[in-house]
Amino acid sequence: MSGSPPELPIVVLDALMPTAQRLVLNRRGSMVWEVESHRGHYAVKLGFPIEATAEWSAQPWTALAPAREGTVLHSLGLIDFAYGEWEQGTWNFQPWHEGPDLYQLWEPCRRPDSSIAPHTSVALGCVEALAELHAKGWAHGDVQPAHFIIGPERTHLIDLALAQGGHVPDGYDFPFRGCLVHYEAPEIARSVLDTGEAEPTPEADIYALGASLLISATGWRAMEYPDDAPRAVQREAVADGRRRPVKAPGELGELIDAMLSHAPEDRPTIHEVGKALS
């Protein structure tokens, strides 16, 4: 995908007829555009396979991720979206959500000597967005601060390509092999280490939400391992429960501590978290 600047596939251009477009993200296996058109304001995602390098094995699943997310959005009843295939993989477009993500919004709380405390109302908005997904029978599988968009009226939980809980067509499905290790629950990390795969669950999402709130509020990840540690070493630390003390202030700190419990059954449910924040 190097060389000339990337362009949207013809099929997407024909569907949206953009009046303005901006490349937001161009990373391994994924590109995201913000697109405005007479039809509306959209996020457009393109997936393509990651080729093998000396440091990284090939990752063909990234080509399928946008279409897989499209099938999840369909199952959840979203109306204003579409997905399909292009020459290097799959694509989708869905409504664009305006606002900072959780980590961006709480940046003032992380400044040295800051007296600004993280607002529980923001945390509650994240809980409500995740609870809505769980109520429809899905686990997200990739909860992280960047996936909570704090809008003016509500918080949106985005990036559902790894979600589990309903039917996904075989042609677009692929095994869940973990997510960003900072937010992986110990049982997910252990399963990935032992078998190469895992099963996203609401309990693992609770852990990931706790880890997301912690790092956004304090700048500290939940687990203790070197910043440059290989992913397998990171996962061993998570699976073994090498957890840092939670330093978030007050009741939020106590709640995050419970959400980061090593055993899934010891974590509060999403409804218990919401009640505590209310």
N, C-alpha and C positions, 0 to 999 in steps of 0.2 A: 504493500500500500504506500510505498515511498514514491518520490518523483513529483509529478504535478499535483496541485491541490486537489483533494478528493471532491467529488461531485455527487449529488443525489442521483439515484437511478431514475431512468426515464419514467418507470411505472409510478414512482412517488411524485415526480414532477407533474405528471398528467393528472394524478388524483387530487393534488393540492393546489397546483398552479400558484406557487409562492409569489408574494409581493415583496418579501424580505426573508433572508435566511442567514443564519450565523452558525458556524461550526463551533460547538461547545466543548466537545471531547473527541479526541482521536488517540486511542490507546490500543494495546494489544487485543485484537479481536473485536473491537467495538468502536463505532463512531456515533455521535449524537449531535443533531442539529436542533436549533430553535428556529421554527418556521412560522411566518405569518402569511396568511392568505385571506381571500374573501370568505373562505369557508370557516376560518377560525385561527386560533393560536395553538401550535402543536409542538410536541417533542417528537422528532423522527430518529429512530434507531436503526443502524445497519450492523449486522453481524457478519464476520468472515473468519475463516479458520486461522489459528495461530500456527505458524510453521515452527518446526523444531530448531533449537539453537544449541550451542554447547552447554548453556545453563538451564535450558527449559525444554521439556518434551513437547511434541506437537499437541495442540488442543483443538480438535475439530469441532467440539461442542459449541464453541463460541459463535459459529456460523448459524446455529439453530436457535440461539437464545432469544432473539427478537420475536420469532414466530411462536416459540414456546410461551413467551410472555403474552403474546396476542391471544393464544388459546385460553390462558388463565383469565385475562381481562374479559373474554367472552363468557367464560363460566361464571364470573362475578357479576355479569349483567351490564358491563359498561357498554354504552351505545356509540359514542363518537370516537371511533378508532378503526384501524384496519391493519392487516398484516399480510405478508406474502413473501415471495421469493425473488431474488435478483441473482445476477450471474455468479456472485461469490458467496452467497449465503441467503439469509432471510432479512426482512425488515418489518418494522411496525411504525405506525404513528398513533399518538394518543394526545389528549389535552395537555398543554403546557401549564405547569403550576408555578405561579410567581411567588417568590419569597426566598429568604435565606434557609439553609439547612440548619439542623440543630447545632452542629459544631460551630458554624459561622455565627449564629445568633448568640451563643454563650461565650464568644471570644472575650468580652470584657470581664467575665467572671474569672478567667484564667490569668489575667495580668497580675504580675507581682504586686503585692500589697493592695489588691483590689478589695473594695468594700462592697462590691456588687454581688449579691447572692443569686444563684440560679432560680428563676421563677418556677414555682411548682405548677403554675397554670400551663407553662410550656411543656413540662413533663407530662401533665395530664392530657394535653392535646396529642402527644405521641402515643400514650396509652390508649386513648380512644380510637386512634387510627388503627393500631394493631388489634384492638379488641374487635373492631368491625370486621377485619379480615378473619380472625379466629371464629367469630360467630357464623361465618359463611362456610366453615369447615376446612379452611386452609391454614397452613403454617407458612410463614414467609421464607425462612431458610437463609436470608441474607440481611438481617436487621443490622444496621450500622447508622452512625449519625448522618451521613450524607444522603440517606434514603428517607429522612423525615424532612419534608419541605413545610416550613412554618408560614402558612399563608395568612392573609388579613382576616379571613373568616374561619378557617379550620386548618388543621394539619393534614397533609397528604403523605401517605406511605407509598413510595414508588419502587421501581425495579423489582418486578415480580417474576423474573425469568426462572428463578430457582424454587418457586413456591410449590408445595405438595399438598394434595388434599382432594383433588378431583381428577376427572379424565383429561389426559393429554394424548393427542394422537401419536401413534408410534413413530411416525416420520419426523416429528419435531421433538420427541422426548430424549432425554439422556440422564444418566445416573447423577445423583447429587454427591459431589466429592469434597464437600466442605466449602467454606467461604473465607473471608478475611479472618485470620487466626485470632486477632485481637478480640473478636466478638464470638468466637466459637465456644459453645458449652463443652465442658469436659467429656461428656458422653459422645458428642459429635467428634471431637478430636481423637478420642480413643478408637472409635469405629473406623475413622479414616485411616489411622495408623495401622489398624489390624487388618482391614479388608479393602481399603481404598475407596470405600463408599460409606454413606450414612443416610439416615432418614430424618429430615427436618421435623420438628415437633413444636407445639405451642410452648412446652417447657423450655426448650432450647431457645426459642424466641424471647422468652422472659429473661433468660440469662443474657442474651445479646442486647436486649433493651437496657438492662442494668449496666452492662459494660459500656454501652453508648452514652448513657447519662453520666457515668463516671468520667470518661475521657473528655466529654464535652464540658463538664463543669470544672474539672481539675487539670486536664492535660495529661493525666496519668492513666495508662492502660491497667486492666485488672490484674494481669499476670506478670510474673517476674521472669524475663529472659532478655538476653542481649539484643539491642536494636537490629544488629546485622545477622542474627542467628538464622540458619536455614529453616525453612518451614517445618520440617520434621522435628527439629529441636524445639521450635516454638510449640508445636502440638504436644510434645512430650511434657513440657512445662504445664500446659493447660490440663492435659489428661491427669497429671499427677497432682494437680491442685496447688501449684506454687503461686499462691495469690498474695498480692500486696494488701496491706491494710487499706480500707476505704477511708479517704480523707474528705469526702464531701460533707458539707456542714449539716448539722441538725438532723431533723427527721428524714430528710432526703437521703442522708448518709446511711441511716439505719435501714431504710427501705432498700437501697441499692445493695447493702451488705446481704440482706435476705435474698434478693434476686440473684445474687452471685453464688448462692449455695452450691456446693459441689454435686450433691445428689438432686436429681430433677424433682423428686417428690418433696424435698424440703423448701422448694421455691414457692413464693406466693403465686396464686393464679392471676391472670390479667385483671379479673374483677376485684380481687383483693388489693392489687396495686392501685387500681383506680380509686377504690374506696379510701385507701390510706392517703392518697394525694388530694382527695376531695375534702 
